[in-house]
Amino acid sequence: ESRFEETFGLARKGFPPAQRRFAQAALSDLLGGMGYFHGRSLVQGPRQERPVPAAEAALFTAVPSRSFFPRGFLWDEGFHQLLLARWAPALSREVIAHWLDLMNAEGWIPREQILGEEARAK
């Protein structure tokens, strides 16, 4: 609780205890929703009839729900990092580095990463 207050300063900003507990729960849910995924995405280029497996990749990311959406969403990750970067800057840099490692030669990062059979099954 003291680290949370030092980081976000909600008590000194006048937030009541119930709202501070809610904020702590939100941070806890974000951290609990982080996962490491490994496998191949399916990608389809303009000259391909069907999606083909991409190279093996790894992704450490926060996800909306590890049981229902076991995959990373680039758009969502930007919002996750607004909070995570304040709480654990090194952890945030690790997540961002994983996303940047997914960039292809043209500078494109797919907006959704479904890595491996388990993630594709969901």
Backbone bond lengths (Angstrom), bond angles and torsions (degrees), N, CA, C in turn:
res aa  C-N    CA-C-N  psi(-1)  N-CA   C-N-CA  omega(-1)  CA-C   N-CA-C  phi
1 E - - - 1.450 - - 1.522 111.42 -
2 S 1.336 116.22 -38.00 1.463 118.23 -179.48 1.528 110.46 -67.90
3 R 1.340 117.20 -40.07 1.464 119.05 177.72 1.528 110.48 -64.51
4 F 1.321 116.85 -40.11 1.455 120.84 178.50 1.528 110.12 -59.82
5 E 1.332 116.50 -45.30 1.460 120.46 179.91 1.525 111.18 -66.71
6 E 1.325 117.14 -40.65 1.470 120.23 177.82 1.526 111.46 -61.70
7 T 1.336 115.61 -37.09 1.463 120.63 -176.54 1.517 112.19 -77.28
8 F 1.324 116.94 -46.09 1.468 120.22 -171.55 1.526 114.34 -109.00
9 G 1.337 118.46 -21.35 1.462 121.90 175.07 1.515 115.32 60.95
10 L 1.316 117.86 36.92 1.465 119.35 -176.35 1.530 112.71 -70.79
11 A 1.324 117.71 -35.96 1.475 119.53 179.61 1.522 109.91 -65.34
12 R 1.320 116.62 -46.57 1.473 118.58 -178.50 1.529 112.25 -69.52
13 K 1.328 116.66 -16.27 1.468 120.18 175.68 1.528 111.38 -89.16
14 G 1.340 116.00 -1.59 1.455 119.97 174.37 1.518 116.13 94.03
15 F 1.310 118.60 10.42 1.463 119.95 178.55 1.527 109.59 -73.53
16 P 1.329 118.37 134.79 1.468 121.18 -179.83 1.537 110.94 -70.84
17 P 1.342 116.85 161.21 1.466 121.16 -177.29 1.536 114.43 -52.81
18 A 1.309 117.79 -40.40 1.480 119.49 -178.64 1.524 111.06 -62.60
19 Q 1.304 117.68 -39.77 1.464 120.61 178.94 1.524 111.34 -71.83
20 R 1.323 117.62 -33.85 1.464 120.57 176.37 1.522 110.65 -66.74
21 R 1.337 117.28 -40.25 1.472 120.51 176.88 1.527 110.58 -64.17
22 F 1.329 116.04 -39.37 1.468 120.21 177.36 1.532 110.32 -61.65
23 A 1.321 117.22 -43.33 1.466 121.34 179.29 1.525 110.70 -64.27
24 Q 1.324 117.37 -39.53 1.464 120.81 177.21 1.528 110.49 -63.89
25 A 1.323 116.58 -40.20 1.469 120.34 178.14 1.525 110.84 -65.16
26 A 1.323 117.09 -38.26 1.468 120.37 178.92 1.530 110.59 -63.75
27 L 1.322 117.15 -43.03 1.465 120.48 177.26 1.523 110.25 -64.10
28 S 1.306 117.01 -43.35 1.460 121.22 178.59 1.522 111.35 -60.23
29 D 1.322 116.88 -42.39 1.472 120.71 178.16 1.526 111.26 -63.95
30 L 1.322 116.94 -39.50 1.462 120.09 177.87 1.525 110.13 -61.88
31 L 1.326 116.43 -48.72 1.468 120.40 -179.28 1.532 111.15 -64.17
32 G 1.326 116.92 -38.93 1.463 120.96 179.18 1.518 113.00 -70.60
33 G 1.319 116.64 -19.73 1.460 120.94 179.56 1.516 113.63 -90.14
34 M 1.312 116.87 5.73 1.463 118.74 179.45 1.517 109.27 -81.01
35 G 1.321 115.66 145.70 1.450 120.01 -179.50 1.514 111.67 -150.82
36 Y 1.316 114.58 161.40 1.465 122.42 176.45 1.515 107.05 -112.17
37 F 1.312 116.00 125.66 1.461 121.61 -177.53 1.528 108.86 -123.59
38 H 1.316 115.33 145.37 1.463 120.12 -178.65 1.520 108.34 -144.59
39 G 1.315 115.96 140.59 1.459 120.47 177.40 1.514 110.69 153.66
40 R 1.302 114.93 -155.67 1.461 121.35 -178.76 1.521 109.79 -118.77
41 S 1.308 115.72 134.27 1.461 121.22 171.21 1.516 108.15 -83.27
42 L 1.293 116.50 160.74 1.459 121.43 170.29 1.521 106.97 -101.30
43 V 1.316 116.43 127.12 1.462 120.91 -179.61 1.515 110.03 -127.99
44 Q 1.309 115.32 149.69 1.461 120.82 179.04 1.517 109.05 -131.27
45 G 1.306 115.28 121.98 1.450 121.18 177.92 1.518 111.21 -94.26
46 P 1.327 116.98 173.18 1.465 121.04 -177.72 1.535 113.28 -64.25
47 R 1.315 117.47 -22.14 1.474 120.25 -178.87 1.516 112.90 -102.32
48 Q 1.309 117.26 12.67 1.465 120.84 -178.00 1.514 110.30 -113.18
49 E 1.326 114.89 138.85 1.465 119.71 176.47 1.513 111.99 -73.76
50 R 1.335 115.98 -39.52 1.457 121.41 -175.31 1.524 109.87 -131.26
51 P 1.323 115.41 157.48 1.474 118.49 175.09 1.527 110.71 -62.95
52 V 1.308 115.52 145.58 1.467 122.03 178.29 1.525 108.29 -125.12
53 P 1.325 116.92 154.13 1.468 118.95 178.19 1.523 111.26 -66.24
54 A 1.304 115.78 134.56 1.464 121.97 175.14 1.526 108.17 -83.97
55 A 1.296 115.90 178.31 1.460 120.24 176.16 1.529 109.67 -63.57
56 E 1.316 115.54 154.92 1.456 119.04 176.75 1.521 109.57 -60.65
57 A 1.309 115.06 142.53 1.462 120.28 -178.23 1.522 109.11 -145.07
58 A 1.311 114.53 162.46 1.458 121.79 176.15 1.520 107.87 -125.92
59 L 1.318 115.70 148.91 1.461 120.09 178.58 1.518 109.37 -146.26
60 F 1.323 115.64 123.85 1.458 123.43 171.35 1.515 105.09 -104.79
61 T 1.322 117.07 119.11 1.458 120.38 -169.88 1.522 110.80 -155.94
62 A 1.306 115.99 161.47 1.462 121.70 170.44 1.525 107.24 -92.05
63 V 1.304 116.47 138.76 1.466 120.61 -177.57 1.517 110.06 -126.72
64 P 1.333 117.30 157.12 1.467 120.15 -180.00 1.529 112.84 -63.13
65 S 1.325 116.87 -36.04 1.459 121.94 -179.44 1.518 107.86 -161.50
66 R 1.330 117.02 114.75 1.464 119.17 -177.10 1.519 111.58 -65.80
67 S 1.322 118.85 -29.37 1.466 119.74 -178.78 1.529 112.84 -82.67
68 F 1.328 118.57 -31.10 1.466 120.61 -177.89 1.522 113.98 -104.98
69 F 1.312 117.82 -28.85 1.469 122.25 179.92 1.529 109.53 -130.88
70 P 1.343 117.74 69.09 1.465 120.04 -177.50 1.527 111.50 -78.61
71 R 1.313 115.89 63.07 1.464 121.09 -178.79 1.523 108.61 -158.09
72 G 1.319 114.60 157.05 1.452 119.74 -179.39 1.512 112.47 -91.68
73 F 1.320 115.54 145.02 1.460 122.97 176.69 1.523 107.34 -121.70
74 L 1.312 117.27 116.65 1.460 122.04 -174.66 1.532 112.22 -59.13
75 W 1.309 117.55 -44.49 1.467 121.62 -179.64 1.529 110.15 -59.17
76 D 1.334 116.42 -49.00 1.462 120.86 179.83 1.520 111.25 -60.43
77 E 1.331 115.66 -37.17 1.466 119.42 -175.85 1.520 111.87 -59.75
78 G 1.312 117.32 -34.73 1.460 119.36 177.36 1.516 111.50 -59.38
79 F 1.310 117.25 -41.12 1.457 120.94 179.06 1.533 111.03 -71.69
80 H 1.338 116.54 -39.16 1.464 119.06 177.32 1.527 110.49 -58.16
81 Q 1.331 115.35 -40.21 1.464 119.28 -175.25 1.528 113.32 -71.97
82 L 1.318 118.63 -21.60 1.467 119.94 174.62 1.523 110.70 -59.11
83 L 1.313 116.51 -37.78 1.457 121.85 179.27 1.526 111.23 -85.76
84 L 1.318 116.59 -48.94 1.459 120.97 -175.27 1.531 112.39 -62.84
85 A 1.315 117.65 -36.10 1.472 120.70 -179.03 1.524 111.75 -63.03
86 R 1.303 117.18 -29.40 1.479 119.75 177.56 1.519 110.48 -80.13
87 W 1.325 117.62 -36.39 1.462 121.28 -176.06 1.531 111.71 -78.31
88 A 1.329 116.77 -44.49 1.467 121.34 -175.26 1.528 109.05 -145.89
89 P 1.317 117.96 80.95 1.471 120.92 -175.71 1.529 114.52 -53.79
90 A 1.321 118.37 -40.32 1.476 120.01 -179.79 1.522 110.91 -65.91
91 L 1.314 116.98 -39.41 1.464 120.99 177.59 1.532 110.19 -64.57
92 S 1.305 116.34 -40.74 1.458 121.33 177.75 1.534 111.08 -61.39
93 R 1.325 116.30 -43.99 1.473 119.45 178.50 1.520 111.46 -62.44
94 E 1.324 117.41 -35.50 1.469 121.21 178.26 1.537 110.63 -64.08
95 V 1.313 116.65 -44.56 1.466 121.04 178.37 1.531 110.13 -61.90
96 I 1.311 117.04 -48.35 1.469 120.85 -179.25 1.520 110.75 -61.92
97 A 1.328 116.90 -39.30 1.471 120.17 177.90 1.521 111.30 -61.59
98 H 1.319 117.27 -38.95 1.468 120.05 177.73 1.525 111.00 -62.27
99 W 1.332 116.91 -43.75 1.462 119.55 178.78 1.529 110.75 -64.05
100 L 1.327 117.40 -42.45 1.469 119.81 179.95 1.530 111.51 -65.34
101 D 1.323 117.08 -31.11 1.467 120.30 176.70 1.527 112.28 -64.84
102 L 1.315 117.34 -18.18 1.469 121.29 179.97 1.531 112.63 -85.62
103 M 1.316 116.97 -5.31 1.465 120.90 -177.95 1.528 109.90 -67.03
104 N 1.344 115.90 135.82 1.464 119.07 178.39 1.535 110.38 -88.58
105 A 1.317 115.88 -178.25 1.470 121.42 -175.31 1.527 112.84 -62.03
106 E 1.325 117.36 -25.70 1.469 121.02 179.18 1.520 112.32 -88.04
107 G 1.341 117.91 -0.82 1.451 120.85 179.76 1.518 114.23 90.02
108 W 1.322 117.17 10.55 1.464 122.01 -177.09 1.517 110.57 -92.50
109 I 1.330 116.45 135.10 1.459 122.57 171.69 1.524 106.40 -118.47
110 P 1.322 117.95 119.93 1.469 119.02 177.95 1.525 110.72 -57.32
111 R 1.312 116.76 140.51 1.464 121.52 -174.91 1.517 113.37 -70.25
112 E 1.331 116.74 -21.17 1.461 121.38 179.91 1.521 107.92 -133.07
113 Q 1.319 116.07 133.61 1.459 121.02 -179.77 1.520 109.06 -114.32
114 I 1.315 115.86 110.43 1.462 121.79 176.86 1.521 105.37 -112.45
115 L 1.316 115.68 93.50 1.461 121.16 -172.47 1.521 110.85 -101.78
116 G 1.321 116.17 114.51 1.452 121.31 174.49 1.520 113.80 95.38
117 E 1.319 113.02 165.73 1.469 120.96 -175.88 1.532 112.54 -64.86
118 E 1.321 117.06 -41.07 1.462 119.85 -178.55 1.521 111.16 -60.49
119 A 1.321 116.87 -44.75 1.464 120.67 179.00 1.521 110.65 -66.21
120 R 1.327 117.34 -39.88 1.470 120.04 179.21 1.525 111.57 -65.66
121 A 1.317 117.74 -29.14 1.461 121.30 179.82 1.526 112.16 -66.82
122 K 1.319 117.19 -22.67 1.471 121.09 -179.20 1.511 110.21 -91.58
